[in-house]
Amino acid sequence: MTTSSDYMPPKVWTWNKPNGGQFANVNRPIAGPTHDKDLPVGRHPLQLYSQGTPNGVKVAVMLEELLALGHSGAEYDAWLVRIGQGDQFGSGFVALNPNSKIPALVDQSGTMPIPVFESGAILIYLAEKFGAFLPSGISSRAECLSWLFWQAGSAPYVGGGFGHFYAYAPTKIEYAIDRFAMEAKRQLDVLDRRLETNKYIAGSDYTIADIAVWPWYAGLTKGWLYEAAEFLQVQEYENVGRWVDTIAKRPAVQRGRMVNRVTGDPSSQLHERHDASDFETKTQQKLATGS
C-alpha cells in the first residue's frame, strides 16, 4: 500500500490486491453470494438476521420496545449473521438483501413472507405495521422522518469515514482522520443544538428517530464505538449526554443492545434470541458467574 503524498490515482482503478484493514477478508468490489447457505427460520412472526452493530441494534431495540407495549405480533427470532466471517454473502442472505448488509427482516405473519432490508426501512415498516413510535400528524411525521433520514445519511461518515480511518485502517492518515473527526463533531453539535430545546430528537415524544440515532451517537459518547470518546471530546455535548443517558435507562433498549451482540462482556451478549426468557437465562448466568 502506497502511503506517499506523491500518490496519484491511476486512470483506471483495478482490484489487484487486498485493501488491508480489519475487514479486508470480506471487502470486495462485486455483489452476489460467495457461498451457498440457507437462512434458518424460527417459529415467530418476525425473523431478524443481524449482528449487534449500531445498525443491528436499531431493529432489536424497536422489536423489544413494541413487545414492551404489548404488541405480541412483534415476537421475533433473532439469528446471528457474523459479518466479519462473511455470513452476509451466503446465498440465503443475499436473496433477502442483495446489498449484503445487516440487518434484514422477514415478516412471515401473512400469507406470503415480506422481506425488508435497510435498518431505516425496517423501522418504518414496523412502526406502520404496529402503529407505534411514528407520529400520525403530517407535520410531526415529517419531522420524525427527516431526522431518521438525517441519521441514514450521516452514519456513513461516522462509520465508514471516521471509524474506518481512526480505528480500522492499516495506515493512519492524518488528513483522513482530521476530515472525518471534524464531521463527527459537527454531527454531534447538530444533535446537541437540537436536544437543547427538545427532550427527544423529533420533539417531546420518543420515536423511531431516537431508536435510529441512539446506537450510533451513544456509541460515540460512551466510548463503545472506536474508543474515541476522549479523542472527540464528547463531554462538550451535554444535551446529547443527557439524551443518551435517558434512553439507556429504558429496559427495552438494554435488552435490544444484547441481541446478536458478539463484543464486550460475554454476560452482555445474547447471540441469538428466540424467546423473551432468553434474557432471563442470560441474567441468571451472569449472577451465577458473578460477572
QUIWOCOR-V135580 format. One record per residue. PSI is psi in whole degrees, 0 to 359 (999 if undefined). NEAR is the number of other ideal C-beta (glycine too) atoms within 8 Angstrom. Layout:
# QUIWOCOR-V135580
psi-><PSI | PSI>
near-><NEAR | NEAR>
This chain:
# QUIWOCOR-V135580
psi-><129 | 129 | 0 | 143 | 352 | 0 | 133 | 131 | 143 | 164 | 322 | 123 | 137 | 147 | 93 | 11 | 153 | 146 | 0 | 176 | 173 | 329 | 23 | 331 | 344 | 349 | 135 | 157 | 16 | 159 | 184 | 166 | 152 | 345 | 161 | 126 | 116 | 151 | 140 | 154 | 127 | 194 | 351 | 164 | 326 | 135 | 119 | 131 | 113 | 178 | 154 | 50 | 173 | 318 | 324 | 322 | 323 | 308 | 320 | 318 | 315 | 315 | 319 | 324 | 319 | 317 | 323 | 332 | 353 | 12 | 91 | 336 | 352 | 6 | 142 | 157 | 131 | 115 | 136 | 128 | 106 | 100 | 332 | 340 | 2 | 19 | 332 | 351 | 9 | 151 | 322 | 318 | 319 | 325 | 328 | 318 | 100 | 342 | 354 | 44 | 143 | 155 | 166 | 149 | 145 | 126 | 111 | 27 | 343 | 196 | 333 | 136 | 142 | 113 | 143 | 131 | 168 | 123 | 320 | 319 | 322 | 318 | 316 | 316 | 312 | 321 | 319 | 323 | 319 | 357 | 46 | 146 | 14 | 114 | 149 | 335 | 142 | 320 | 311 | 328 | 317 | 320 | 316 | 312 | 328 | 316 | 327 | 314 | 337 | 315 | 317 | 323 | 336 | 326 | 322 | 331 | 328 | 316 | 296 | 337 | 279 | 309 | 318 | 307 | 330 | 320 | 327 | 333 | 139 | 340 | 129 | 117 | 114 | 313 | 314 | 316 | 316 | 318 | 315 | 334 | 319 | 317 | 321 | 318 | 324 | 318 | 318 | 324 | 322 | 311 | 317 | 318 | 321 | 316 | 355 | 328 | 7 | 138 | 318 | 173 | 314 | 11 | 225 | 348 | 147 | 126 | 181 | 341 | 315 | 318 | 325 | 319 | 322 | 312 | 325 | 310 | 336 | 320 | 320 | 313 | 332 | 354 | 12 | 329 | 119 | 3 | 48 | 12 | 316 | 318 | 319 | 358 | 54 | 342 | 344 | 337 | 77 | 324 | 323 | 317 | 318 | 314 | 317 | 313 | 323 | 313 | 326 | 338 | 349 | 126 | 322 | 325 | 318 | 320 | 315 | 326 | 336 | 333 | 130 | 21 | 137 | 10 | 165 | 195 | 128 | 331 | 345 | 4 | 122 | 92 | 320 | 148 | 121 | 354 | 153 | 331 | 345 | 326 | 321 | 319 | 318 | 320 | 319 | 321 | 320 | 316 | 322 | 324 | 347 | 17 | 999>
near-><6 | 4 | 6 | 5 | 3 | 4 | 7 | 4 | 5 | 6 | 3 | 4 | 5 | 5 | 6 | 3 | 5 | 5 | 6 | 8 | 10 | 5 | 8 | 9 | 7 | 11 | 7 | 5 | 3 | 4 | 6 | 6 | 9 | 6 | 8 | 6 | 9 | 7 | 11 | 6 | 7 | 8 | 4 | 9 | 9 | 14 | 13 | 16 | 13 | 16 | 13 | 14 | 8 | 11 | 12 | 15 | 13 | 15 | 16 | 18 | 16 | 16 | 14 | 13 | 15 | 13 | 13 | 8 | 8 | 5 | 9 | 6 | 8 | 12 | 8 | 11 | 14 | 13 | 13 | 11 | 12 | 9 | 11 | 8 | 6 | 12 | 11 | 13 | 12 | 15 | 10 | 9 | 17 | 14 | 6 | 11 | 11 | 6 | 7 | 9 | 8 | 12 | 14 | 14 | 15 | 13 | 12 | 10 | 6 | 7 | 2 | 4 | 7 | 8 | 9 | 11 | 12 | 9 | 12 | 11 | 9 | 16 | 16 | 12 | 11 | 14 | 13 | 8 | 8 | 11 | 5 | 9 | 11 | 12 | 10 | 5 | 6 | 5 | 6 | 11 | 11 | 8 | 11 | 15 | 11 | 8 | 13 | 14 | 9 | 10 | 13 | 11 | 7 | 10 | 11 | 8 | 12 | 15 | 11 | 6 | 14 | 15 | 12 | 11 | 13 | 13 | 9 | 9 | 12 | 5 | 7 | 6 | 9 | 6 | 6 | 10 | 12 | 8 | 9 | 14 | 12 | 8 | 12 | 14 | 10 | 8 | 12 | 16 | 9 | 9 | 15 | 13 | 8 | 10 | 13 | 7 | 4 | 10 | 7 | 12 | 14 | 13 | 9 | 5 | 7 | 6 | 13 | 13 | 14 | 13 | 13 | 15 | 13 | 13 | 13 | 14 | 13 | 12 | 10 | 16 | 13 | 8 | 9 | 6 | 11 | 8 | 6 | 12 | 10 | 6 | 7 | 11 | 7 | 11 | 6 | 7 | 12 | 8 | 12 | 14 | 11 | 9 | 15 | 13 | 8 | 8 | 12 | 9 | 6 | 8 | 6 | 11 | 14 | 9 | 12 | 14 | 13 | 13 | 16 | 17 | 13 | 9 | 5 | 7 | 6 | 6 | 9 | 8 | 12 | 12 | 7 | 10 | 13 | 9 | 5 | 6 | 6 | 11 | 11 | 8 | 8 | 11 | 8 | 8 | 9 | 9 | 7 | 6 | 7 | 4 | 6>
